[in-house]
Amino acid sequence: MPGCGWTMTGRPKLDLDQAAEFLRSVPAGNWTSYGDVAVAAGRGPNAAQGIVSWIGSRGHQLHGVHRVLNVRGEVNASWTPAGPSLPQDAHAVRELLEREGLRFTNDRADPRQRSRPSSG
């Protein structure tokens, strides 16, 4: 299966197929974090940097990538689209999320609207 296996350090690689499947499951009006996507990919939330890199290079191929926020529920201020079909900046991401029904207070998404991977 693509994306599976082990790293040189003996830790499992991120299962990017599982990560993409999880992203597709996050409904409009909800959000998730980079760490949540890492958990869905078979690693812990500390593997979020690998997810950031993956989204940065392949985001235009991923459904719902604009719904991935930092752990505090904030849109990444330096959002840069990975392709022409994505919002052009952080302001456009927030506007899209709000149109989908996501609520923000003090620039943070409502934690009650956070989607997390199932535990099994």
Residue pairs with C-beta under 8 A, 6 or more apart in sequence:
1 15
1 17
2 16
2 17
3 13
3 14
3 15
3 16
3 17
3 18
3 19
3 41
4 12
4 13
4 15
4 42
5 12
5 13
6 12
6 13
7 13
11 43
12 42
12 43
13 42
14 38
14 41
14 42
14 43
14 47
14 50
14 51
14 54
15 41
15 42
16 41
16 54
18 40
18 41
18 42
19 37
19 38
19 40
19 41
19 51
19 54
20 62
20 63
21 40
22 32
22 36
22 37
22 40
22 41
22 117
23 32
23 37
23 62
23 63
23 64
23 65
23 67
23 68
24 63
24 64
25 115
26 32
26 64
26 67
26 115
27 115
28 100
28 101
29 100
29 101
29 102
29 113
30 67
30 102
30 113
30 114
30 115
31 67
31 68
31 69
31 73
31 97
31 102
31 109
31 113
31 114
31 115
32 67
32 68
32 69
32 114
32 115
32 116
33 45
33 48
33 68
33 69
33 70
33 71
33 73
33 114
34 48
34 49
34 51
34 52
34 55
34 68
34 70
34 71
35 44
35 45
35 46
35 47
35 48
35 51
35 71
36 45
36 114
36 115
36 116
36 117
37 48
37 51
37 68
37 117
38 44
38 45
38 46
38 47
38 48
38 50
38 51
39 45
39 116
39 117
40 117
41 47
41 50
41 51
43 50
45 71
48 71
51 68
55 62
55 65
55 68
55 82
56 80
56 82
57 82
58 82
59 65
59 81
59 82
59 83
59 86
60 81
60 82
60 83
60 84
60 85
60 86
61 83
65 82
65 86
66 86
66 87
66 93
66 96
66 97
67 97
67 102
67 115
69 75
69 76
69 109
70 76
72 108
73 104
73 108
73 109
73 110
73 111
73 114
74 107
74 108
74 109
75 90
75 93
75 94
75 97
75 107
76 90
77 90
78 90
79 87
79 89
79 90
79 93
81 87
81 88
87 93
87 95
87 96
94 104
97 104
97 109
98 104
102 109
102 110
102 113
103 109
103 110
103 113
104 110
